[in-house]
Amino acid sequence: MKSNLEEGMVILNGSHKNLGEKHDIIKEETFGVEKNISKMSIAMSEKMSNLHNIADDVGKMVETSLDQRELLDKQSLALNGLQSIIKFQSQALDESMAIKAAVEAASMTDG
């Protein structure tokens, strides 16, 4: 009976250590996710600022009645910028979902 108890304690200690290691891994992954989110936030802010500047340029061209071709070129550039932001957001979402799934899978194995 004593050996069963000791064996159970060894198993419990091993499980506790494993859980602690998994917890540390999840904390590291979480830190990485937070860091990536911060980088994406900065990049998105820069893209939005650039898009806003392009939109301002388009507005100024309309107000000053520049020729229609220049206006269309700037609008096209603004739309390309918007499409770039949408693609960036989609990639960021996919990456975030993949990381979340990996963290959840790691958590389930600890279960």
Beta strands, then each sheet from edge to edge (+ up, - down):
end
